[in-house]
């Protein structure tokens, strides 16, 4: 199964539903990858409103 990004929170997953926000609006058309290890001290995580560590897409179409 290929990786998909959530249209709402941009979390990247292999599942059919986003484990973060529980939506099924996933897209395999995304670009960019951000890996967040420490969301509290990350400037990128603050700009993207990321509160949990994980893999996130920069842009989801």
N, CA, C and O atoms as a Tripos MOL2 file, in Angstrom:
@<TRIPOS>MOLECULE
protein
  244   243    61     0     0
PROTEIN
NO_CHARGES

@<TRIPOS>ATOM
      1 N           0.8440   -1.1810    0.0000 N.3       1 UNK1
      2 CA          0.0000    0.0000    0.0000 C.3       1 UNK1
      3 C           0.8900    1.2440    0.0000 C.2       1 UNK1
      4 O           1.8970    1.2920    0.7060 O.2       1 UNK1
      5 N           0.5180    2.2390   -0.7870 N.am      2 UNK2
      6 CA          1.3310    3.4500   -0.8940 C.3       2 UNK2
      7 C           1.0060    4.4410    0.2230 C.2       2 UNK2
      8 O          -0.0280    4.3480    0.8840 O.2       2 UNK2
      9 N           1.9040    5.3720    0.4060 N.am      3 UNK3
     10 CA          1.7010    6.4010    1.4210 C.3       3 UNK3
     11 C           0.7120    7.4360    0.9130 C.2       3 UNK3
     12 O           0.6870    7.7720   -0.2700 O.2       3 UNK3
     13 N          -0.1030    7.9340    1.8380 N.am      4 UNK4
     14 CA         -1.0860    8.9680    1.5240 C.3       4 UNK4
     15 C          -1.0060   10.0570    2.5810 C.2       4 UNK4
     16 O          -0.6120    9.7990    3.7190 O.2       4 UNK4
     17 N          -1.3780   11.2650    2.2090 N.am      5 UNK5
     18 CA         -1.3660   12.3890    3.1340 C.3       5 UNK5
     19 C          -2.7900   12.8420    3.4180 C.2       5 UNK5
     20 O          -3.6370   12.8730    2.5250 O.2       5 UNK5
     21 N          -3.0360   13.1850    4.6540 N.am      6 UNK6
     22 CA         -4.3480   13.6720    5.0760 C.3       6 UNK6
     23 C          -4.5610   15.0850    4.5430 C.2       6 UNK6
     24 O          -3.6800   15.9380    4.6580 O.2       6 UNK6
     25 N          -5.7170   15.3250    3.9680 N.am      7 UNK7
     26 CA         -6.0310   16.6530    3.4400 C.3       7 UNK7
     27 C          -6.2370   17.6770    4.5480 C.2       7 UNK7
     28 O          -6.0830   18.8760    4.3140 O.2       7 UNK7
     29 N          -6.5770   17.2290    5.7340 N.am      8 UNK8
     30 CA         -6.8450   18.1490    6.8450 C.3       8 UNK8
     31 C          -5.5900   18.5170    7.6290 C.2       8 UNK8
     32 O          -5.2830   19.6980    7.7920 O.2       8 UNK8
     33 N          -4.8600   17.5040    8.1200 N.am      9 UNK9
     34 CA         -3.7150   17.7780    9.0050 C.3       9 UNK9
     35 C          -2.3640   17.5040    8.3560 C.2       9 UNK9
     36 O          -1.3290   17.7450    8.9770 O.2       9 UNK9
     37 N          -2.3510   17.0000    7.1080 N.am     10 UNK10
     38 CA         -1.1400   16.7310    6.3230 C.3      10 UNK10
     39 C          -0.3100   15.5680    6.8490 C.2      10 UNK10
     40 O           0.8150   15.3800    6.3860 O.2      10 UNK10
     41 N          -0.8100   14.7870    7.7870 N.am     11 UNK11
     42 CA         -0.0900   13.6380    8.3090 C.3      11 UNK11
     43 C           0.0100   12.5650    7.2300 C.2      11 UNK11
     44 O          -0.9670   12.2990    6.5310 O.2      11 UNK11
     45 N           1.1860   11.9430    7.0860 N.am     12 UNK12
     46 CA          1.4030   10.9050    6.0820 C.3      12 UNK12
     47 C           1.2350    9.5380    6.7360 C.2      12 UNK12
     48 O           1.8120    9.2540    7.7860 O.2      12 UNK12
     49 N           0.4230    8.6950    6.0820 N.am     13 UNK13
     50 CA          0.1190    7.3840    6.6270 C.3      13 UNK13
     51 C          -0.0190    6.3620    5.5110 C.2      13 UNK13
     52 O          -0.1440    6.7320    4.3440 O.2      13 UNK13
     53 N           0.0010    5.0860    5.8560 N.am     14 UNK14
     54 CA         -0.2750    3.9980    4.9110 C.3      14 UNK14
     55 C          -1.6790    3.4270    5.1420 C.2      14 UNK14
     56 O          -2.1130    2.5370    4.4110 O.2      14 UNK14
     57 N          -2.3720    3.9240    6.1300 N.am     15 UNK15
     58 CA         -3.7030    3.4170    6.4770 C.3      15 UNK15
     59 C          -4.7770    4.0590    5.5960 C.2      15 UNK15
     60 O          -4.4830    4.9760    4.8290 O.2      15 UNK15
     61 N          -6.0050    3.5860    5.7000 N.am     16 UNK16
     62 CA         -7.1080    4.1390    4.9160 C.3      16 UNK16
     63 C          -7.8180    5.2770    5.6370 C.2      16 UNK16
     64 O          -8.7020    5.9210    5.0720 O.2      16 UNK16
     65 N          -7.4280    5.5250    6.8890 N.am     17 UNK17
     66 CA         -7.9790    6.6210    7.6710 C.3      17 UNK17
     67 C          -6.8390    7.2860    8.4350 C.2      17 UNK17
     68 O          -5.9240    6.6090    8.9040 O.2      17 UNK17
     69 N          -6.8940    8.5960    8.5600 N.am     18 UNK18
     70 CA         -5.8420    9.3280    9.2670 C.3      18 UNK18
     71 C          -5.8880    8.9890   10.7600 C.2      18 UNK18
     72 O          -6.9320    9.1530   11.3920 O.2      18 UNK18
     73 N          -4.7760    8.5190   11.3330 N.am     19 UNK19
     74 CA         -4.7740    8.1880   12.7580 C.3      19 UNK19
     75 C          -4.7650    9.4230   13.6700 C.2      19 UNK19
     76 O          -5.0610    9.3080   14.8600 O.2      19 UNK19
     77 N          -4.4310   10.5950   13.1290 N.am     20 UNK20
     78 CA         -4.3740   11.8170   13.9360 C.3      20 UNK20
     79 C          -5.7430   12.4820   14.0600 C.2      20 UNK20
     80 O          -6.2060   12.7560   15.1680 O.2      20 UNK20
     81 N          -6.3930   12.7430   12.9200 N.am     21 UNK21
     82 CA         -7.6590   13.4870   12.9660 C.3      21 UNK21
     83 C          -8.8790   12.6380   12.5970 C.2      21 UNK21
     84 O          -9.9990   13.1490   12.5540 O.2      21 UNK21
     85 N          -8.6660   11.3380   12.3280 N.am     22 UNK22
     86 CA         -9.7480   10.3600   12.0930 C.3      22 UNK22
     87 C         -10.6170   10.6760   10.8690 C.2      22 UNK22
     88 O         -11.7990   10.3340   10.8460 O.2      22 UNK22
     89 N         -10.0430   11.3220    9.8640 N.am     23 UNK23
     90 CA        -10.7850   11.5770    8.6360 C.3      23 UNK23
     91 C         -10.3350   10.5930    7.5550 C.2      23 UNK23
     92 O          -9.2280   10.0590    7.6180 O.2      23 UNK23
     93 N         -11.1870   10.3600    6.5770 N.am     24 UNK24
     94 CA        -10.8270    9.4640    5.4800 C.3      24 UNK24
     95 C         -10.4570   10.2410    4.2230 C.2      24 UNK24
     96 O         -10.3060    9.6470    3.1560 O.2      24 UNK24
     97 N         -10.3080   11.5600    4.3310 N.am     25 UNK25
     98 CA         -9.9360   12.4100    3.1970 C.3      25 UNK25
     99 C          -8.4220   12.3760    3.0090 C.2      25 UNK25
    100 O          -7.7080   13.2910    3.4180 O.2      25 UNK25
    101 N          -7.9470   11.2890    2.3750 N.am     26 UNK26
    102 CA         -6.5210   11.1110    2.1330 C.3      26 UNK26
    103 C          -6.2310   11.2540    0.6480 C.2      26 UNK26
    104 O          -7.0770   10.9410   -0.1900 O.2      26 UNK26
    105 N          -5.0250   11.7300    0.3240 N.am     27 UNK27
    106 CA         -4.6280   11.9130   -1.0610 C.3      27 UNK27
    107 C          -3.2370   11.3340   -1.2720 C.2      27 UNK27
    108 O          -2.3550   11.4670   -0.4230 O.2      27 UNK27
    109 N          -3.0570   10.6880   -2.4250 N.am     28 UNK28
    110 CA         -1.7190   10.2100   -2.7560 C.3      28 UNK28
    111 C          -0.9600   11.2470   -3.5750 C.2      28 UNK28
    112 O           0.1770   11.0100   -3.9810 O.2      28 UNK28
    113 N          -1.5860   12.3940   -3.8200 N.am     29 UNK29
    114 CA         -0.9680   13.4970   -4.5590 C.3      29 UNK29
    115 C          -0.5170   14.5640   -3.5620 C.2      29 UNK29
    116 O          -1.2520   15.5080   -3.2730 O.2      29 UNK29
    117 N           0.6950   14.4020   -3.0450 N.am     30 UNK30
    118 CA          1.2570   15.3680   -2.1020 C.3      30 UNK30
    119 C           2.7180   15.5930   -2.4290 C.2      30 UNK30
    120 O           3.3440   14.7870   -3.1180 O.2      30 UNK30
    121 N           3.2600   16.7000   -1.9280 N.am     31 UNK31
    122 CA          4.6750   16.9920   -2.1870 C.3      31 UNK31
    123 C           5.3260   17.5150   -0.9160 C.2      31 UNK31
    124 O           4.6680   18.0930   -0.0510 O.2      31 UNK31
    125 N           6.6180   17.3020   -0.8230 N.am     32 UNK32
    126 CA          7.3790   17.7430    0.3370 C.3      32 UNK32
    127 C           7.1690   16.8260    1.5150 C.2      32 UNK32
    128 O           6.1030   16.2330    1.6800 O.2      32 UNK32
    129 N           8.1950   16.7150    2.3310 N.am     33 UNK33
    130 CA          8.1220   15.8650    3.5120 C.3      33 UNK33
    131 C           8.8120   16.5640    4.6680 C.2      33 UNK33
    132 O           9.9540   17.0070    4.5480 O.2      33 UNK33
    133 N           8.1200   16.6570    5.7760 N.am     34 UNK34
    134 CA          8.6750   17.2220    7.0040 C.3      34 UNK34
    135 C           8.5700   16.1490    8.0710 C.2      34 UNK34
    136 O           7.4930   15.6000    8.3050 O.2      34 UNK34
    137 N           9.6870   15.8510    8.7160 N.am     35 UNK35
    138 CA          9.6810   14.9040    9.8250 C.3      35 UNK35
    139 C           9.8750   15.7100   11.0980 C.2      35 UNK35
    140 O          10.9100   16.3510   11.2830 O.2      35 UNK35
    141 N           8.8840   15.6760   11.9710 N.am     36 UNK36
    142 CA          8.9090   16.4690   13.2020 C.3      36 UNK36
    143 C           9.2150   15.5400   14.3730 C.2      36 UNK36
    144 O           8.4770   14.5910   14.6400 O.2      36 UNK36
    145 N          10.3070   15.8270   15.0610 N.am     37 UNK37
    146 CA         10.7020   15.0540   16.2410 C.3      37 UNK37
    147 C          10.3060   15.7570   17.5370 C.2      37 UNK37
    148 O           9.9300   15.1100   18.5140 O.2      37 UNK37
    149 N          10.3940   17.0940   17.5360 N.am     38 UNK38
    150 CA         10.1240   17.8830   18.7350 C.3      38 UNK38
    151 C           9.2230   19.0640   18.3680 C.2      38 UNK38
    152 O           9.7180   20.1680   18.1390 O.2      38 UNK38
    153 N           7.9050   18.8450   18.3100 N.am     39 UNK39
    154 CA          7.0020   19.9000   17.8510 C.3      39 UNK39
    155 C           6.9730   21.1430   18.7380 C.2      39 UNK39
    156 O           6.6550   22.2300   18.2560 O.2      39 UNK39
    157 N           7.2910   21.0080   20.0010 N.am     40 UNK40
    158 CA          7.2500   22.1650   20.8930 C.3      40 UNK40
    159 C           8.3670   23.1690   20.6000 C.2      40 UNK40
    160 O           8.1910   24.3690   20.8130 O.2      40 UNK40
    161 N           9.5120   22.6890   20.1150 N.am     41 UNK41
    162 CA         10.6560   23.5590   19.8620 C.3      41 UNK41
    163 C          10.9550   23.7450   18.3760 C.2      41 UNK41
    164 O          11.9980   24.2980   18.0290 O.2      41 UNK41
    165 N          10.0730   23.3000   17.5010 N.am     42 UNK42
    166 CA         10.2860   23.3960   16.0690 C.3      42 UNK42
    167 C           9.5460   24.5990   15.4890 C.2      42 UNK42
    168 O           8.3400   24.7530   15.6820 O.2      42 UNK42
    169 N          10.2850   25.4470   14.7750 N.am     43 UNK43
    170 CA          9.6670   26.6120   14.1290 C.3      43 UNK43
    171 C           8.7400   26.1730   13.0000 C.2      43 UNK43
    172 O           7.6800   26.7660   12.8040 O.2      43 UNK43
    173 N           9.1320   25.1390   12.2550 N.am     44 UNK44
    174 CA          8.3000   24.6380   11.1610 C.3      44 UNK44
    175 C           7.0030   24.0410   11.7000 C.2      44 UNK44
    176 O           5.9360   24.2460   11.1200 O.2      44 UNK44
    177 N           7.0910   23.3120   12.7940 N.am     45 UNK45
    178 CA          5.8870   22.7310   13.3980 C.3      45 UNK45
    179 C           4.9300   23.8270   13.8630 C.2      45 UNK45
    180 O           3.7140   23.6750   13.7450 O.2      45 UNK45
    181 N           5.4550   24.9070   14.3790 N.am     46 UNK46
    182 CA          4.5870   26.0100   14.8170 C.3      46 UNK46
    183 C           3.8960   26.6630   13.6340 C.2      46 UNK46
    184 O           2.7100   26.9860   13.7170 O.2      46 UNK46
    185 N           4.6170   26.8650   12.5270 N.am     47 UNK47
    186 CA          4.0200   27.4720   11.3380 C.3      47 UNK47
    187 C           2.9410   26.5630   10.7460 C.2      47 UNK47
    188 O           1.9050   27.0430   10.2870 O.2      47 UNK47
    189 N           3.1880   25.2490   10.7580 N.am     48 UNK48
    190 CA          2.2310   24.2990   10.2030 C.3      48 UNK48
    191 C           1.1750   23.8570   11.2140 C.2      48 UNK48
    192 O           0.3140   23.0470   10.8690 O.2      48 UNK48
    193 N           1.2100   24.3580   12.4410 N.am     49 UNK49
    194 CA          0.2670   24.0090   13.5110 C.3      49 UNK49
    195 C           0.3130   22.5200   13.8470 C.2      49 UNK49
    196 O          -0.7240   21.8890   14.0470 O.2      49 UNK49
    197 N           1.5220   21.9680   13.9060 N.am     50 UNK50
    198 CA          1.7210   20.5560   14.2310 C.3      50 UNK50
    199 C           1.9770   20.4260   15.7270 C.2      50 UNK50
    200 O           2.8590   21.0860   16.2770 O.2      50 UNK50
    201 N           1.2040   19.5760   16.3720 N.am     51 UNK51
    202 CA          1.3180   19.3990   17.8120 C.3      51 UNK51
    203 C           1.9120   18.0510   18.2160 C.2      51 UNK51
    204 O           2.2920   17.8650   19.3720 O.2      51 UNK51
    205 N           1.9960   17.0910   17.2560 N.am     52 UNK52
    206 CA          2.5090   15.7470   17.5390 C.3      52 UNK52
    207 C           3.6200   15.3950   16.5510 C.2      52 UNK52
    208 O           3.6000   15.8290   15.3990 O.2      52 UNK52
    209 N           4.5900   14.6000   17.0140 N.am     53 UNK53
    210 CA          5.6750   14.2180   16.1230 C.3      53 UNK53
    211 C           5.1910   13.2340   15.0720 C.2      53 UNK53
    212 O           4.2220   12.5050   15.2840 O.2      53 UNK53
    213 N           5.8820   13.2240   13.9290 N.am     54 UNK54
    214 CA          5.5220   12.3260   12.8430 C.3      54 UNK54
    215 C           5.9740   12.8510   11.4990 C.2      54 UNK54
    216 O           6.7340   13.8170   11.4230 O.2      54 UNK54
    217 N           5.5010   12.2090   10.4260 N.am     55 UNK55
    218 CA          5.8040   12.5850    9.0530 C.3      55 UNK55
    219 C           4.6310   13.3930    8.5020 C.2      55 UNK55
    220 O           3.4790   12.9740    8.6150 O.2      55 UNK55
    221 N           4.9230   14.5530    7.9060 N.am     56 UNK56
    222 CA          3.8900   15.4340    7.3840 C.3      56 UNK56
    223 C           4.2390   15.9010    5.9750 C.2      56 UNK56
    224 O           5.4140   16.0630    5.6450 O.2      56 UNK56
    225 N           3.2270   16.1150    5.1510 N.am     57 UNK57
    226 CA          3.4050   16.6370    3.8010 C.3      57 UNK57
    227 C           3.3460   18.1630    3.8450 C.2      57 UNK57
    228 O           2.5860   18.7450    4.6180 O.2      57 UNK57
    229 N           4.1550   18.7950    3.0090 N.am     58 UNK58
    230 CA          4.1010   20.2510    2.9200 C.3      58 UNK58
    231 C           2.8870   20.7200    2.1340 C.2      58 UNK58
    232 O           2.2500   21.7120    2.4880 O.2      58 UNK58
    233 N           2.5750   19.9990    1.0660 N.am     59 UNK59
    234 CA          1.4520   20.3860    0.2190 C.3      59 UNK59
    235 C           0.6460   19.1400   -0.1590 C.2      59 UNK59
    236 O           1.2130   18.1410   -0.6020 O.2      59 UNK59
    237 N          -0.6640   19.2030    0.0160 N.am     60 UNK60
    238 CA         -1.5510   18.0950   -0.3310 C.3      60 UNK60
    239 C          -2.5560   18.6020   -1.3600 C.2      60 UNK60
    240 O          -3.2280   19.6120   -1.1480 O.2      60 UNK60
    241 N          -2.6460   17.8850   -2.4750 N.am     61 UNK61
    242 CA         -3.5940   18.2810   -3.5350 C.3      61 UNK61
    243 C          -4.7940   17.3670   -3.5240 C.2      61 UNK61
    244 O          -5.7040   17.5330   -4.3370 O.2      61 UNK61
@<TRIPOS>BOND
     1     1     2 1
     2     2     3 1
     3     3     4 2
     4     3     5 am
     5     5     6 1
     6     6     7 1
     7     7     8 2
     8     7     9 am
     9     9    10 1
    10    10    11 1
    11    11    12 2
    12    11    13 am
    13    13    14 1
    14    14    15 1
    15    15    16 2
    16    15    17 am
    17    17    18 1
    18    18    19 1
    19    19    20 2
    20    19    21 am
    21    21    22 1
    22    22    23 1
    23    23    24 2
    24    23    25 am
    25    25    26 1
    26    26    27 1
    27    27    28 2
    28    27    29 am
    29    29    30 1
    30    30    31 1
    31    31    32 2
    32    31    33 am
    33    33    34 1
    34    34    35 1
    35    35    36 2
    36    35    37 am
    37    37    38 1
    38    38    39 1
    39    39    40 2
    40    39    41 am
    41    41    42 1
    42    42    43 1
    43    43    44 2
    44    43    45 am
    45    45    46 1
    46    46    47 1
    47    47    48 2
    48    47    49 am
    49    49    50 1
    50    50    51 1
    51    51    52 2
    52    51    53 am
    53    53    54 1
    54    54    55 1
    55    55    56 2
    56    55    57 am
    57    57    58 1
    58    58    59 1
    59    59    60 2
    60    59    61 am
    61    61    62 1
    62    62    63 1
    63    63    64 2
    64    63    65 am
    65    65    66 1
    66    66    67 1
    67    67    68 2
    68    67    69 am
    69    69    70 1
    70    70    71 1
    71    71    72 2
    72    71    73 am
    73    73    74 1
    74    74    75 1
    75    75    76 2
    76    75    77 am
    77    77    78 1
    78    78    79 1
    79    79    80 2
    80    79    81 am
    81    81    82 1
    82    82    83 1
    83    83    84 2
    84    83    85 am
    85    85    86 1
    86    86    87 1
    87    87    88 2
    88    87    89 am
    89    89    90 1
    90    90    91 1
    91    91    92 2
    92    91    93 am
    93    93    94 1
    94    94    95 1
    95    95    96 2
    96    95    97 am
    97    97    98 1
    98    98    99 1
    99    99   100 2
   100    99   101 am
   101   101   102 1
   102   102   103 1
   103   103   104 2
   104   103   105 am
   105   105   106 1
   106   106   107 1
   107   107   108 2
   108   107   109 am
   109   109   110 1
   110   110   111 1
   111   111   112 2
   112   111   113 am
   113   113   114 1
   114   114   115 1
   115   115   116 2
   116   115   117 am
   117   117   118 1
   118   118   119 1
   119   119   120 2
   120   119   121 am
   121   121   122 1
   122   122   123 1
   123   123   124 2
   124   123   125 am
   125   125   126 1
   126   126   127 1
   127   127   128 2
   128   127   129 am
   129   129   130 1
   130   130   131 1
   131   131   132 2
   132   131   133 am
   133   133   134 1
   134   134   135 1
   135   135   136 2
   136   135   137 am
   137   137   138 1
   138   138   139 1
   139   139   140 2
   140   139   141 am
   141   141   142 1
   142   142   143 1
   143   143   144 2
   144   143   145 am
   145   145   146 1
   146   146   147 1
   147   147   148 2
   148   147   149 am
   149   149   150 1
   150   150   151 1
   151   151   152 2
   152   151   153 am
   153   153   154 1
   154   154   155 1
   155   155   156 2
   156   155   157 am
   157   157   158 1
   158   158   159 1
   159   159   160 2
   160   159   161 am
   161   161   162 1
   162   162   163 1
   163   163   164 2
   164   163   165 am
   165   165   166 1
   166   166   167 1
   167   167   168 2
   168   167   169 am
   169   169   170 1
   170   170   171 1
   171   171   172 2
   172   171   173 am
   173   173   174 1
   174   174   175 1
   175   175   176 2
   176   175   177 am
   177   177   178 1
   178   178   179 1
   179   179   180 2
   180   179   181 am
   181   181   182 1
   182   182   183 1
   183   183   184 2
   184   183   185 am
   185   185   186 1
   186   186   187 1
   187   187   188 2
   188   187   189 am
   189   189   190 1
   190   190   191 1
   191   191   192 2
   192   191   193 am
   193   193   194 1
   194   194   195 1
   195   195   196 2
   196   195   197 am
   197   197   198 1
   198   198   199 1
   199   199   200 2
   200   199   201 am
   201   201   202 1
   202   202   203 1
   203   203   204 2
   204   203   205 am
   205   205   206 1
   206   206   207 1
   207   207   208 2
   208   207   209 am
   209   209   210 1
   210   210   211 1
   211   211   212 2
   212   211   213 am
   213   213   214 1
   214   214   215 1
   215   215   216 2
   216   215   217 am
   217   217   218 1
   218   218   219 1
   219   219   220 2
   220   219   221 am
   221   221   222 1
   222   222   223 1
   223   223   224 2
   224   223   225 am
   225   225   226 1
   226   226   227 1
   227   227   228 2
   228   227   229 am
   229   229   230 1
   230   230   231 1
   231   231   232 2
   232   231   233 am
   233   233   234 1
   234   234   235 1
   235   235   236 2
   236   235   237 am
   237   237   238 1
   238   238   239 1
   239   239   240 2
   240   239   241 am
   241   241   242 1
   242   242   243 1
   243   243   244 2
@<TRIPOS>SUBSTRUCTURE
     1 UNK1         2 RESIDUE 1 A UNK
     2 UNK2         6 RESIDUE 1 A UNK
     3 UNK3        10 RESIDUE 1 A UNK
     4 UNK4        14 RESIDUE 1 A UNK
     5 UNK5        18 RESIDUE 1 A UNK
     6 UNK6        22 RESIDUE 1 A UNK
     7 UNK7        26 RESIDUE 1 A UNK
     8 UNK8        30 RESIDUE 1 A UNK
     9 UNK9        34 RESIDUE 1 A UNK
    10 UNK10       38 RESIDUE 1 A UNK
    11 UNK11       42 RESIDUE 1 A UNK
    12 UNK12       46 RESIDUE 1 A UNK
    13 UNK13       50 RESIDUE 1 A UNK
    14 UNK14       54 RESIDUE 1 A UNK
    15 UNK15       58 RESIDUE 1 A UNK
    16 UNK16       62 RESIDUE 1 A UNK
    17 UNK17       66 RESIDUE 1 A UNK
    18 UNK18       70 RESIDUE 1 A UNK
    19 UNK19       74 RESIDUE 1 A UNK
    20 UNK20       78 RESIDUE 1 A UNK
    21 UNK21       82 RESIDUE 1 A UNK
    22 UNK22       86 RESIDUE 1 A UNK
    23 UNK23       90 RESIDUE 1 A UNK
    24 UNK24       94 RESIDUE 1 A UNK
    25 UNK25       98 RESIDUE 1 A UNK
    26 UNK26      102 RESIDUE 1 A UNK
    27 UNK27      106 RESIDUE 1 A UNK
    28 UNK28      110 RESIDUE 1 A UNK
    29 UNK29      114 RESIDUE 1 A UNK
    30 UNK30      118 RESIDUE 1 A UNK
    31 UNK31      122 RESIDUE 1 A UNK
    32 UNK32      126 RESIDUE 1 A UNK
    33 UNK33      130 RESIDUE 1 A UNK
    34 UNK34      134 RESIDUE 1 A UNK
    35 UNK35      138 RESIDUE 1 A UNK
    36 UNK36      142 RESIDUE 1 A UNK
    37 UNK37      146 RESIDUE 1 A UNK
    38 UNK38      150 RESIDUE 1 A UNK
    39 UNK39      154 RESIDUE 1 A UNK
    40 UNK40      158 RESIDUE 1 A UNK
    41 UNK41      162 RESIDUE 1 A UNK
    42 UNK42      166 RESIDUE 1 A UNK
    43 UNK43      170 RESIDUE 1 A UNK
    44 UNK44      174 RESIDUE 1 A UNK
    45 UNK45      178 RESIDUE 1 A UNK
    46 UNK46      182 RESIDUE 1 A UNK
    47 UNK47      186 RESIDUE 1 A UNK
    48 UNK48      190 RESIDUE 1 A UNK
    49 UNK49      194 RESIDUE 1 A UNK
    50 UNK50      198 RESIDUE 1 A UNK
    51 UNK51      202 RESIDUE 1 A UNK
    52 UNK52      206 RESIDUE 1 A UNK
    53 UNK53      210 RESIDUE 1 A UNK
    54 UNK54      214 RESIDUE 1 A UNK
    55 UNK55      218 RESIDUE 1 A UNK
    56 UNK56      222 RESIDUE 1 A UNK
    57 UNK57      226 RESIDUE 1 A UNK
    58 UNK58      230 RESIDUE 1 A UNK
    59 UNK59      234 RESIDUE 1 A UNK
    60 UNK60      238 RESIDUE 1 A UNK
    61 UNK61      242 RESIDUE 1 A UNK
